[in-house]
Structure formats: structure tokens, C-alpha cells
Amino acid sequence: MMRPTVDELMRRAFDAPRDPTSPEYKAGVRSILNLRVGGIPVPLPYELGTAQADAYFAGQNEGHRIWRKLEEEGEV
């Protein structure tokens, strides 16, 4: 079984019907998936204490949830 790509995981997460999310939120999800799939750390692109940073961190939480689910299902 091939390991899913970051782009594939992002499509799975965001191409399905769901509440809209900000670009900052999606960037947070992508940052964690980049780290988990490719070992690529992404520095925080927003200033702490801003709404953008908060959305980014919330997206990172979803990225971790996506990865844990993949581990549980044996996809990675």
C-alpha cells in the first residue's frame, strides 16, 4: 500500500462537505501533514496572539487527528 501524499490527505479533509475554514486553518493542517509525511517542519508563519495564529494552531490539531486516524487504520 502506498503512503498517502499531503495533497491527497488535504483533498480528503477539505473536498468533502464541511463547515468552511480559513486559509490559516488549512495551513496549520498542512504543516502537520508535511511534518508527518515528509519530516518537513514548518515554522509558525503568524505572530502569536493573533487570530491567524489561533486558526493555524486549530488546524494543526486537526492535522494531528488526521494522522492518528491514519495510524489506527493502518494507512501509515
Jmol script that loads the backbone (N, CA, C; Angstrom):
load data "model"
ATOM      1  N   MET A   1       0.842  -1.177   0.000  1.00  0.00           N
ATOM      2  CA  MET A   1       0.000   0.000   0.000  1.00  0.00           C
ATOM      3  C   MET A   1       0.892   1.247   0.000  1.00  0.00           C
ATOM      4  N   MET A   2       0.570   2.195  -0.880  1.00  0.00           N
ATOM      5  CA  MET A   2       1.343   3.431  -0.930  1.00  0.00           C
ATOM      6  C   MET A   2       0.898   4.383   0.173  1.00  0.00           C
ATOM      7  N   ARG A   3       1.871   5.059   0.729  1.00  0.00           N
ATOM      8  CA  ARG A   3       1.596   6.061   1.748  1.00  0.00           C
ATOM      9  C   ARG A   3       0.916   7.260   1.074  1.00  0.00           C
ATOM     10  N   PRO A   4      -0.157   7.794   1.673  1.00  0.00           N
ATOM     11  CA  PRO A   4      -0.840   8.934   1.053  1.00  0.00           C
ATOM     12  C   PRO A   4       0.047  10.180   1.056  1.00  0.00           C
ATOM     13  N   THR A   5      -0.137  11.021   0.045  1.00  0.00           N
ATOM     14  CA  THR A   5       0.601  12.279  -0.031  1.00  0.00           C
ATOM     15  C   THR A   5      -0.120  13.351   0.780  1.00  0.00           C
ATOM     16  N   VAL A   6       0.587  14.422   1.053  1.00  0.00           N
ATOM     17  CA  VAL A   6      -0.024  15.545   1.768  1.00  0.00           C
ATOM     18  C   VAL A   6      -1.195  16.094   0.962  1.00  0.00           C
ATOM     19  N   ASP A   7      -1.009  16.261  -0.342  1.00  0.00           N
ATOM     20  CA  ASP A   7      -2.099  16.791  -1.168  1.00  0.00           C
ATOM     21  C   ASP A   7      -3.319  15.878  -1.133  1.00  0.00           C
ATOM     22  N   GLU A   8      -3.095  14.573  -1.173  1.00  0.00           N
ATOM     23  CA  GLU A   8      -4.213  13.627  -1.107  1.00  0.00           C
ATOM     24  C   GLU A   8      -4.940  13.748   0.232  1.00  0.00           C
ATOM     25  N   LEU A   9      -4.188  13.838   1.306  1.00  0.00           N
ATOM     26  CA  LEU A   9      -4.807  13.961   2.628  1.00  0.00           C
ATOM     27  C   LEU A   9      -5.569  15.272   2.763  1.00  0.00           C
ATOM     28  N   MET A  10      -5.040  16.339   2.190  1.00  0.00           N
ATOM     29  CA  MET A  10      -5.746  17.625   2.228  1.00  0.00           C
ATOM     30  C   MET A  10      -7.050  17.534   1.433  1.00  0.00           C
ATOM     31  N   ARG A  11      -7.014  16.874   0.277  1.00  0.00           N
ATOM     32  CA  ARG A  11      -8.251  16.700  -0.507  1.00  0.00           C
ATOM     33  C   ARG A  11      -9.280  15.906   0.289  1.00  0.00           C
ATOM     34  N   ARG A  12      -8.845  14.836   0.908  1.00  0.00           N
ATOM     35  CA  ARG A  12      -9.777  14.033   1.718  1.00  0.00           C
ATOM     36  C   ARG A  12     -10.419  14.882   2.805  1.00  0.00           C
ATOM     37  N   ALA A  13      -9.626  15.741   3.414  1.00  0.00           N
ATOM     38  CA  ALA A  13     -10.120  16.534   4.540  1.00  0.00           C
ATOM     39  C   ALA A  13     -11.027  17.674   4.101  1.00  0.00           C
ATOM     40  N   PHE A  14     -10.730  18.301   2.967  1.00  0.00           N
ATOM     41  CA  PHE A  14     -11.416  19.546   2.641  1.00  0.00           C
ATOM     42  C   PHE A  14     -12.287  19.510   1.397  1.00  0.00           C
ATOM     43  N   ASP A  15     -12.246  18.448   0.615  1.00  0.00           N
ATOM     44  CA  ASP A  15     -13.114  18.375  -0.558  1.00  0.00           C
ATOM     45  C   ASP A  15     -14.498  17.831  -0.224  1.00  0.00           C
ATOM     46  N   ALA A  16     -14.650  17.276   0.955  1.00  0.00           N
ATOM     47  CA  ALA A  16     -15.951  16.770   1.400  1.00  0.00           C
ATOM     48  C   ALA A  16     -16.754  17.928   2.001  1.00  0.00           C
ATOM     49  N   PRO A  17     -18.074  17.820   1.981  1.00  0.00           N
ATOM     50  CA  PRO A  17     -18.874  18.878   2.608  1.00  0.00           C
ATOM     51  C   PRO A  17     -18.510  19.035   4.088  1.00  0.00           C
ATOM     52  N   ARG A  18     -18.270  20.277   4.493  1.00  0.00           N
ATOM     53  CA  ARG A  18     -17.947  20.581   5.884  1.00  0.00           C
ATOM     54  C   ARG A  18     -18.061  22.088   6.068  1.00  0.00           C
ATOM     55  N   ASP A  19     -17.990  22.527   7.303  1.00  0.00           N
ATOM     56  CA  ASP A  19     -18.004  23.963   7.557  1.00  0.00           C
ATOM     57  C   ASP A  19     -16.774  24.596   6.925  1.00  0.00           C
ATOM     58  N   PRO A  20     -16.917  25.822   6.414  1.00  0.00           N
ATOM     59  CA  PRO A  20     -15.757  26.489   5.813  1.00  0.00           C
ATOM     60  C   PRO A  20     -14.656  26.746   6.840  1.00  0.00           C
ATOM     61  N   THR A  21     -13.420  26.737   6.371  1.00  0.00           N
ATOM     62  CA  THR A  21     -12.278  27.046   7.229  1.00  0.00           C
ATOM     63  C   THR A  21     -11.401  28.079   6.530  1.00  0.00           C
ATOM     64  N   SER A  22     -10.639  28.793   7.324  1.00  0.00           N
ATOM     65  CA  SER A  22      -9.786  29.862   6.797  1.00  0.00           C
ATOM     66  C   SER A  22      -8.522  29.291   6.158  1.00  0.00           C
ATOM     67  N   PRO A  23      -7.870  30.097   5.329  1.00  0.00           N
ATOM     68  CA  PRO A  23      -6.581  29.670   4.778  1.00  0.00           C
ATOM     69  C   PRO A  23      -5.554  29.380   5.880  1.00  0.00           C
ATOM     70  N   GLU A  24      -5.609  30.128   6.974  1.00  0.00           N
ATOM     71  CA  GLU A  24      -4.676  29.909   8.084  1.00  0.00           C
ATOM     72  C   GLU A  24      -4.915  28.555   8.740  1.00  0.00           C
ATOM     73  N   TYR A  25      -6.188  28.179   8.881  1.00  0.00           N
ATOM     74  CA  TYR A  25      -6.533  26.873   9.445  1.00  0.00           C
ATOM     75  C   TYR A  25      -5.974  25.765   8.549  1.00  0.00           C
ATOM     76  N   LYS A  26      -6.229  25.888   7.245  1.00  0.00           N
ATOM     77  CA  LYS A  26      -5.744  24.874   6.305  1.00  0.00           C
ATOM     78  C   LYS A  26      -4.220  24.814   6.300  1.00  0.00           C
ATOM     79  N   ALA A  27      -3.575  25.962   6.447  1.00  0.00           N
ATOM     80  CA  ALA A  27      -2.106  25.979   6.511  1.00  0.00           C
ATOM     81  C   ALA A  27      -1.619  25.207   7.730  1.00  0.00           C
ATOM     82  N   GLY A  28      -2.355  25.295   8.840  1.00  0.00           N
ATOM     83  CA  GLY A  28      -1.998  24.542  10.039  1.00  0.00           C
ATOM     84  C   GLY A  28      -2.121  23.040   9.828  1.00  0.00           C
ATOM     85  N   VAL A  29      -3.223  22.631   9.188  1.00  0.00           N
ATOM     86  CA  VAL A  29      -3.389  21.203   8.874  1.00  0.00           C
ATOM     87  C   VAL A  29      -2.228  20.741   8.000  1.00  0.00           C
ATOM     88  N   ARG A  30      -1.949  21.491   6.941  1.00  0.00           N
ATOM     89  CA  ARG A  30      -0.891  21.120   6.005  1.00  0.00           C
ATOM     90  C   ARG A  30       0.470  21.052   6.695  1.00  0.00           C
ATOM     91  N   SER A  31       0.713  21.959   7.653  1.00  0.00           N
ATOM     92  CA  SER A  31       2.021  21.962   8.324  1.00  0.00           C
ATOM     93  C   SER A  31       2.273  20.655   9.062  1.00  0.00           C
ATOM     94  N   ILE A  32       1.249  20.141   9.726  1.00  0.00           N
ATOM     95  CA  ILE A  32       1.411  18.878  10.459  1.00  0.00           C
ATOM     96  C   ILE A  32       1.533  17.712   9.490  1.00  0.00           C
ATOM     97  N   LEU A  33       0.744  17.715   8.436  1.00  0.00           N
ATOM     98  CA  LEU A  33       0.838  16.622   7.465  1.00  0.00           C
ATOM     99  C   LEU A  33       2.194  16.632   6.769  1.00  0.00           C
ATOM    100  N   ASN A  34       2.723  17.818   6.468  1.00  0.00           N
ATOM    101  CA  ASN A  34       4.076  17.901   5.901  1.00  0.00           C
ATOM    102  C   ASN A  34       5.103  17.316   6.860  1.00  0.00           C
ATOM    103  N   LEU A  35       4.939  17.594   8.136  1.00  0.00           N
ATOM    104  CA  LEU A  35       5.863  17.068   9.140  1.00  0.00           C
ATOM    105  C   LEU A  35       5.757  15.551   9.230  1.00  0.00           C
ATOM    106  N   ARG A  36       4.532  15.039   9.278  1.00  0.00           N
ATOM    107  CA  ARG A  36       4.326  13.600   9.453  1.00  0.00           C
ATOM    108  C   ARG A  36       4.683  12.797   8.206  1.00  0.00           C
ATOM    109  N   VAL A  37       4.318  13.301   7.042  1.00  0.00           N
ATOM    110  CA  VAL A  37       4.566  12.559   5.803  1.00  0.00           C
ATOM    111  C   VAL A  37       6.017  12.698   5.354  1.00  0.00           C
ATOM    112  N   GLY A  38       6.533  13.924   5.394  1.00  0.00           N
ATOM    113  CA  GLY A  38       7.849  14.157   4.818  1.00  0.00           C
ATOM    114  C   GLY A  38       8.929  14.586   5.775  1.00  0.00           C
ATOM    115  N   GLY A  39       8.578  14.726   7.061  1.00  0.00           N
ATOM    116  CA  GLY A  39       9.568  15.165   8.032  1.00  0.00           C
ATOM    117  C   GLY A  39       9.975  16.620   7.855  1.00  0.00           C
ATOM    118  N   ILE A  40       9.103  17.393   7.218  1.00  0.00           N
ATOM    119  CA  ILE A  40       9.415  18.792   6.919  1.00  0.00           C
ATOM    120  C   ILE A  40       8.769  19.697   7.966  1.00  0.00           C
ATOM    121  N   PRO A  41       9.564  20.268   8.881  1.00  0.00           N
ATOM    122  CA  PRO A  41       8.991  21.186   9.864  1.00  0.00           C
ATOM    123  C   PRO A  41       8.678  22.537   9.206  1.00  0.00           C
ATOM    124  N   VAL A  42       7.577  23.133   9.629  1.00  0.00           N
ATOM    125  CA  VAL A  42       7.166  24.431   9.101  1.00  0.00           C
ATOM    126  C   VAL A  42       7.145  25.421  10.259  1.00  0.00           C
ATOM    127  N   PRO A  43       7.924  26.496  10.177  1.00  0.00           N
ATOM    128  CA  PRO A  43       7.909  27.480  11.260  1.00  0.00           C
ATOM    129  C   PRO A  43       6.567  28.214  11.303  1.00  0.00           C
ATOM    130  N   LEU A  44       6.207  28.694  12.467  1.00  0.00           N
ATOM    131  CA  LEU A  44       4.952  29.432  12.644  1.00  0.00           C
ATOM    132  C   LEU A  44       4.987  30.689  11.779  1.00  0.00           C
ATOM    133  N   PRO A  45       4.068  30.803  10.816  1.00  0.00           N
ATOM    134  CA  PRO A  45       4.101  31.956   9.918  1.00  0.00           C
ATOM    135  C   PRO A  45       3.318  33.168  10.428  1.00  0.00           C
ATOM    136  N   TYR A  46       2.758  33.076  11.620  1.00  0.00           N
ATOM    137  CA  TYR A  46       1.925  34.153  12.154  1.00  0.00           C
ATOM    138  C   TYR A  46       2.426  34.574  13.523  1.00  0.00           C
ATOM    139  N   GLU A  47       2.139  35.796  13.878  1.00  0.00           N
ATOM    140  CA  GLU A  47       2.532  36.318  15.186  1.00  0.00           C
ATOM    141  C   GLU A  47       1.633  35.716  16.269  1.00  0.00           C
ATOM    142  N   LEU A  48       2.259  35.257  17.352  1.00  0.00           N
ATOM    143  CA  LEU A  48       1.484  34.706  18.469  1.00  0.00           C
ATOM    144  C   LEU A  48       0.497  35.747  18.977  1.00  0.00           C
ATOM    145  N   GLY A  49      -0.661  35.272  19.411  1.00  0.00           N
ATOM    146  CA  GLY A  49      -1.680  36.154  19.957  1.00  0.00           C
ATOM    147  C   GLY A  49      -2.614  36.743  18.918  1.00  0.00           C
ATOM    148  N   THR A  50      -2.440  36.360  17.664  1.00  0.00           N
ATOM    149  CA  THR A  50      -3.327  36.857  16.612  1.00  0.00           C
ATOM    150  C   THR A  50      -4.367  35.792  16.266  1.00  0.00           C
ATOM    151  N   ALA A  51      -5.442  36.247  15.647  1.00  0.00           N
ATOM    152  CA  ALA A  51      -6.475  35.306  15.209  1.00  0.00           C
ATOM    153  C   ALA A  51      -5.905  34.323  14.183  1.00  0.00           C
ATOM    154  N   GLN A  52      -4.981  34.801  13.367  1.00  0.00           N
ATOM    155  CA  GLN A  52      -4.377  33.923  12.364  1.00  0.00           C
ATOM    156  C   GLN A  52      -3.593  32.790  13.025  1.00  0.00           C
ATOM    157  N   ALA A  53      -2.829  33.118  14.057  1.00  0.00           N
ATOM    158  CA  ALA A  53      -2.067  32.079  14.763  1.00  0.00           C
ATOM    159  C   ALA A  53      -3.013  31.099  15.442  1.00  0.00           C
ATOM    160  N   ASP A  54      -4.094  31.612  16.036  1.00  0.00           N
ATOM    161  CA  ASP A  54      -5.066  30.729  16.682  1.00  0.00           C
ATOM    162  C   ASP A  54      -5.677  29.759  15.670  1.00  0.00           C
ATOM    163  N   ALA A  55      -6.041  30.262  14.487  1.00  0.00           N
ATOM    164  CA  ALA A  55      -6.611  29.398  13.450  1.00  0.00           C
ATOM    165  C   ALA A  55      -5.580  28.366  12.989  1.00  0.00           C
ATOM    166  N   TYR A  56      -4.342  28.792  12.856  1.00  0.00           N
ATOM    167  CA  TYR A  56      -3.254  27.897  12.448  1.00  0.00           C
ATOM    168  C   TYR A  56      -3.095  26.759  13.456  1.00  0.00           C
ATOM    169  N   PHE A  57      -3.086  27.093  14.745  1.00  0.00           N
ATOM    170  CA  PHE A  57      -2.950  26.067  15.781  1.00  0.00           C
ATOM    171  C   PHE A  57      -4.147  25.118  15.786  1.00  0.00           C
ATOM    172  N   ALA A  58      -5.351  25.656  15.566  1.00  0.00           N
ATOM    173  CA  ALA A  58      -6.534  24.794  15.492  1.00  0.00           C
ATOM    174  C   ALA A  58      -6.405  23.832  14.313  1.00  0.00           C
ATOM    175  N   GLY A  59      -5.895  24.332  13.198  1.00  0.00           N
ATOM    176  CA  GLY A  59      -5.662  23.466  12.042  1.00  0.00           C
ATOM    177  C   GLY A  59      -4.619  22.400  12.334  1.00  0.00           C
ATOM    178  N   GLN A  60      -3.584  22.765  13.088  1.00  0.00           N
ATOM    179  CA  GLN A  60      -2.584  21.766  13.466  1.00  0.00           C
ATOM    180  C   GLN A  60      -3.221  20.654  14.290  1.00  0.00           C
ATOM    181  N   ASN A  61      -4.154  21.014  15.160  1.00  0.00           N
ATOM    182  CA  ASN A  61      -4.847  19.979  15.939  1.00  0.00           C
ATOM    183  C   ASN A  61      -5.569  19.009  15.015  1.00  0.00           C
ATOM    184  N   GLU A  62      -6.230  19.534  13.985  1.00  0.00           N
ATOM    185  CA  GLU A  62      -6.893  18.634  13.040  1.00  0.00           C
ATOM    186  C   GLU A  62      -5.869  17.783  12.290  1.00  0.00           C
ATOM    187  N   GLY A  63      -4.748  18.366  11.929  1.00  0.00           N
ATOM    188  CA  GLY A  63      -3.697  17.598  11.261  1.00  0.00           C
ATOM    189  C   GLY A  63      -3.247  16.414  12.102  1.00  0.00           C
ATOM    190  N   HIS A  64      -3.095  16.631  13.405  1.00  0.00           N
ATOM    191  CA  HIS A  64      -2.721  15.526  14.306  1.00  0.00           C
ATOM    192  C   HIS A  64      -3.826  14.471  14.348  1.00  0.00           C
ATOM    193  N   ARG A  65      -5.093  14.909  14.382  1.00  0.00           N
ATOM    194  CA  ARG A  65      -6.207  13.950  14.400  1.00  0.00           C
ATOM    195  C   ARG A  65      -6.229  13.120  13.115  1.00  0.00           C
ATOM    196  N   ILE A  66      -6.020  13.780  11.989  1.00  0.00           N
ATOM    197  CA  ILE A  66      -5.990  13.062  10.706  1.00  0.00           C
ATOM    198  C   ILE A  66      -4.904  11.994  10.737  1.00  0.00           C
ATOM    199  N   TRP A  67      -3.720  12.353  11.221  1.00  0.00           N
ATOM    200  CA  TRP A  67      -2.600  11.407  11.241  1.00  0.00           C
ATOM    201  C   TRP A  67      -2.873  10.243  12.191  1.00  0.00           C
ATOM    202  N   ARG A  68      -3.414  10.534  13.370  1.00  0.00           N
ATOM    203  CA  ARG A  68      -3.719   9.447  14.316  1.00  0.00           C
ATOM    204  C   ARG A  68      -4.723   8.473  13.714  1.00  0.00           C
ATOM    205  N   LYS A  69      -5.721   8.998  13.006  1.00  0.00           N
ATOM    206  CA  LYS A  69      -6.711   8.128  12.380  1.00  0.00           C
ATOM    207  C   LYS A  69      -6.051   7.245  11.316  1.00  0.00           C
ATOM    208  N   LEU A  70      -5.140   7.816  10.544  1.00  0.00           N
ATOM    209  CA  LEU A  70      -4.416   7.022   9.544  1.00  0.00           C
ATOM    210  C   LEU A  70      -3.616   5.904  10.206  1.00  0.00           C
ATOM    211  N   GLU A  71      -2.981   6.214  11.327  1.00  0.00           N
ATOM    212  CA  GLU A  71      -2.222   5.192  12.057  1.00  0.00           C
ATOM    213  C   GLU A  71      -3.142   4.088  12.558  1.00  0.00           C
ATOM    214  N   GLU A  72      -4.286   4.479  13.114  1.00  0.00           N
ATOM    215  CA  GLU A  72      -5.233   3.486  13.639  1.00  0.00           C
ATOM    216  C   GLU A  72      -5.760   2.584  12.533  1.00  0.00           C
ATOM    217  N   GLU A  73      -5.947   3.151  11.343  1.00  0.00           N
ATOM    218  CA  GLU A  73      -6.492   2.384  10.221  1.00  0.00           C
ATOM    219  C   GLU A  73      -5.407   1.662   9.418  1.00  0.00           C
ATOM    220  N   GLY A  74      -4.155   1.810   9.838  1.00  0.00           N
ATOM    221  CA  GLY A  74      -3.056   1.119   9.180  1.00  0.00           C
ATOM    222  C   GLY A  74      -2.666   1.681   7.822  1.00  0.00           C
ATOM    223  N   GLU A  75      -3.006   2.936   7.559  1.00  0.00           N
ATOM    224  CA  GLU A  75      -2.648   3.546   6.270  1.00  0.00           C
ATOM    225  C   GLU A  75      -1.222   4.083   6.260  1.00  0.00           C
ATOM    226  N   VAL A  76      -0.640   4.236   7.426  1.00  0.00           N
ATOM    227  CA  VAL A  76       0.750   4.725   7.502  1.00  0.00           C
ATOM    228  C   VAL A  76       1.542   3.846   8.440  1.00  0.00           C
TER     229      VAL A  76
END
end "model"
wireframe off; spacefill off
backbone 0.3
color backbone group
